[in-house]
Amino acid sequence: MHRFLIADDHPLFREALIHVLGKMFTDLACTEVCSVEEALAAVSDDDYALILLDLYLPGVEGFSGLVSLRNRTPATPIVVVSAFDSAESVRQAMRLGAAGFLPKSSPKEIMASAIRLILSGGTYLPPEVLSDAQPHPRADQPDDDFCCLTRRQMMVLELLAEGKSNKEIARELDISQITAKAHISAILRKLRVSSRAQAIVAANRMKPSGMM
């Protein structure tokens, strides 16, 4: 059974998400909530494959809803779904542990592809947002950080930037998933980032220099 939690206060959008999920899974169970309080109660009572969260639920300030859910259920991937997809919103959501950022204006086919990718262990950022979300280099993290990556780690990073899951990376590089995970952990450590999403943003920042 594929269990999903949809936290959104707009009934029509919840219905649209359920329609997308219904096309993907026959063994589907969706729990619908309209507030962060209801979402927190729901994750305490059941396990979910994925949480689809509207950032701006009633009574929520900033990203507090995402932070609260992330703390309550750290092992469950959370996809932010929002009508506000500014570069800063994307960066902040990914910094705070979201597994993906899905604009509400996305076509249903894109939503389905993004959900499949995240369920397989990948990270989804819409290309048009990702291109605007590239950070400026920080003084404490020069571009030379990339020079410490091995050739294989650079290959893994490039596949991460393409949105590949661990399984897909392992298949393309003819390595085990355990080895792929080890490479990803090493990449995060060397780049001094804490998530796949941050590594993807860093990788896209480096593309113009010809390193990817």
C-alpha positions as CSV (number, residue, x, y, z in Angstrom):
1,M,0.0,0.0,0.0
2,H,1.3,3.4,-1.0
3,R,0.4,5.9,1.7
4,F,0.6,9.7,1.0
5,L,-0.2,12.7,3.2
6,I,-1.4,15.8,1.4
7,A,-1.3,18.9,3.5
8,D,-3.1,21.7,1.6
9,D,-6.0,23.9,2.4
10,H,-7.3,24.1,-1.2
11,P,-9.7,21.2,-1.9
12,L,-9.3,21.4,-5.7
13,F,-5.6,21.1,-5.5
14,R,-5.8,18.2,-3.1
15,E,-8.1,16.6,-5.6
16,A,-5.7,17.2,-8.5
17,L,-2.8,15.6,-6.5
18,I,-4.9,12.6,-5.7
19,H,-5.8,12.3,-9.4
20,V,-2.1,12.3,-10.3
21,L,-1.3,9.7,-7.6
22,G,-4.3,7.6,-8.6
23,K,-2.8,7.3,-12.1
24,M,0.5,6.1,-10.7
25,F,-0.6,3.6,-8.1
26,T,-3.5,1.2,-7.8
27,D,-2.8,0.5,-4.1
28,L,-3.2,4.1,-3.0
29,A,-4.2,5.6,0.3
30,C,-4.2,9.4,0.7
31,T,-4.8,11.3,3.9
32,E,-5.9,14.9,3.4
33,V,-5.3,17.6,6.0
34,C,-5.8,21.4,5.9
35,S,-3.3,22.5,8.6
36,V,0.1,21.8,10.1
37,E,-1.5,20.7,13.4
38,E,-3.6,18.1,11.5
39,A,-0.5,17.0,9.5
40,L,1.6,16.5,12.7
41,A,-1.2,14.4,14.2
42,A,-1.4,12.4,11.0
43,V,2.3,11.5,11.0
44,S,2.1,10.5,14.6
45,D,-0.6,7.9,13.8
46,D,0.6,6.4,10.5
47,D,3.7,6.0,8.2
48,Y,3.7,7.6,4.8
49,A,5.8,7.1,1.7
50,L,5.7,10.8,1.0
51,I,4.3,14.1,2.3
52,L,3.1,16.8,-0.1
53,L,3.1,20.0,1.8
54,D,1.8,23.5,0.9
55,L,4.2,26.0,2.5
56,Y,1.5,28.5,3.3
57,L,-1.1,26.7,5.3
58,P,-3.3,28.8,7.6
59,G,-1.5,29.9,10.8
60,V,1.9,29.1,9.4
61,E,4.7,31.7,9.4
62,G,7.5,31.2,6.9
63,F,8.8,27.7,6.8
64,S,7.7,26.7,10.3
65,G,5.4,24.0,8.9
66,L,8.1,22.3,7.0
67,V,10.5,22.5,10.0
68,S,7.9,21.0,12.3
69,L,7.1,18.1,10.0
70,R,10.8,17.5,9.3
71,N,11.5,17.3,13.0
72,R,8.5,15.0,13.7
73,T,9.2,12.5,10.9
74,P,12.8,12.9,9.6
75,A,12.8,9.7,7.6
76,T,9.7,10.7,5.4
77,P,10.5,12.7,2.3
78,I,8.6,16.0,2.1
79,V,7.8,17.6,-1.2
80,V,7.0,21.3,-1.0
81,V,4.1,22.3,-3.3
82,S,3.7,26.0,-3.7
83,A,2.3,28.7,-5.9
84,F,5.3,30.8,-4.9
85,D,8.4,29.4,-6.5
86,S,11.0,32.2,-6.1
87,A,14.7,31.2,-6.0
88,E,14.9,32.2,-2.4
89,S,11.9,30.0,-1.5
90,V,13.5,27.0,-3.3
91,R,16.8,27.5,-1.6
92,Q,15.3,27.8,1.9
93,A,13.0,24.8,1.5
94,M,15.9,22.6,0.4
95,R,18.2,23.9,3.2
96,L,15.5,22.9,5.7
97,G,15.3,19.4,4.4
98,A,12.7,19.2,1.7
99,A,13.2,16.4,-0.8
100,G,11.8,18.4,-3.7
101,F,10.1,21.6,-4.7
102,L,7.1,21.3,-7.0
103,P,5.4,24.5,-8.3
104,K,1.6,24.2,-8.3
105,S,1.6,25.3,-11.9
106,S,3.5,22.2,-13.0
107,P,1.7,19.9,-15.5
108,K,0.4,16.7,-14.2
109,E,3.0,14.7,-16.1
110,I,5.8,16.7,-14.4
111,M,4.2,16.1,-11.0
112,A,4.1,12.4,-11.6
113,S,7.7,12.3,-12.8
114,A,8.9,14.3,-9.8
115,I,7.1,12.1,-7.3
116,R,8.5,8.9,-8.9
117,L,12.0,10.4,-8.7
118,I,11.7,11.4,-5.1
119,L,10.2,8.0,-4.1
120,S,13.2,6.3,-5.7
121,G,15.6,8.4,-3.6
122,G,16.2,11.3,-5.9
123,T,15.7,15.0,-5.5
124,Y,13.5,17.2,-7.7
125,L,13.9,20.8,-8.5
126,P,12.2,22.4,-11.5
127,P,14.8,23.3,-14.1
128,E,13.6,26.9,-14.5
129,V,13.8,27.4,-10.7
130,L,17.1,25.7,-10.3
131,S,18.8,27.9,-12.9
132,D,17.7,31.0,-10.8
133,A,18.5,29.3,-7.5
134,Q,22.3,29.0,-8.0
135,P,24.0,30.6,-5.1
136,H,26.9,33.0,-5.3
137,P,30.2,31.5,-4.2
138,R,30.8,32.0,-0.5
139,A,34.1,33.2,0.9
140,D,34.3,30.1,3.1
141,Q,33.6,27.7,0.2
142,P,35.7,28.6,-2.9
143,D,35.3,26.8,-6.2
144,D,38.5,24.9,-5.3
145,D,36.3,22.6,-3.2
146,F,35.5,20.8,-6.4
147,C,39.2,20.1,-7.0
148,C,39.2,17.7,-4.0
149,L,36.7,15.4,-5.7
150,T,37.9,12.3,-7.4
151,R,37.1,11.6,-11.1
152,R,34.4,9.0,-10.0
153,Q,32.9,11.4,-7.5
154,M,32.7,14.1,-10.2
155,M,30.8,11.6,-12.3
156,V,28.4,10.8,-9.5
157,L,27.9,14.5,-8.8
158,E,27.0,15.1,-12.5
159,L,24.4,12.4,-12.3
160,L,23.1,13.9,-9.1
161,A,22.7,17.2,-10.9
162,E,20.6,15.4,-13.5
163,G,18.2,14.2,-10.8
164,K,19.3,10.6,-10.9
165,S,18.4,8.3,-8.0
166,N,21.0,6.2,-6.2
167,K,19.8,3.1,-8.1
168,E,20.1,4.9,-11.5
169,I,23.6,6.2,-10.6
170,A,24.7,2.7,-9.6
171,R,23.3,1.3,-12.9
172,E,24.9,4.0,-15.1
173,L,28.3,3.7,-13.4
174,D,28.2,-0.1,-13.1
175,I,28.7,0.1,-9.3
176,S,26.6,-1.2,-6.3
177,Q,24.1,1.1,-4.6
178,I,26.2,0.9,-1.5
179,T,29.2,2.3,-3.4
180,A,27.0,5.0,-4.9
181,K,25.8,6.0,-1.4
182,A,29.4,6.1,-0.2
183,H,30.4,8.4,-3.0
184,I,27.5,10.7,-2.3
185,S,28.4,10.9,1.4
186,A,32.0,11.7,0.5
187,I,30.8,14.4,-2.0
188,L,28.5,16.1,0.7
189,R,31.4,16.0,3.2
190,K,34.0,17.5,0.7
191,L,31.6,20.2,-0.5
192,R,30.6,21.0,3.0
193,V,26.9,20.7,2.3
194,S,24.3,18.7,4.2
195,S,21.9,17.5,1.5
196,R,21.7,16.1,-2.0
197,A,19.8,19.3,-3.0
198,Q,22.6,21.6,-1.9
199,A,25.1,19.4,-3.8
200,I,22.9,19.7,-6.9
201,V,22.8,23.5,-6.6
202,A,26.6,23.6,-6.2
203,A,27.0,21.3,-9.2
204,N,24.9,23.5,-11.4
205,R,26.8,26.5,-10.3
206,M,30.0,24.9,-11.6
207,K,28.6,24.0,-15.0
208,P,29.5,27.3,-16.7
209,S,33.2,26.7,-15.8
210,G,33.2,23.5,-17.7
211,M,33.8,21.2,-14.8
212,M,30.6,19.2,-15.2
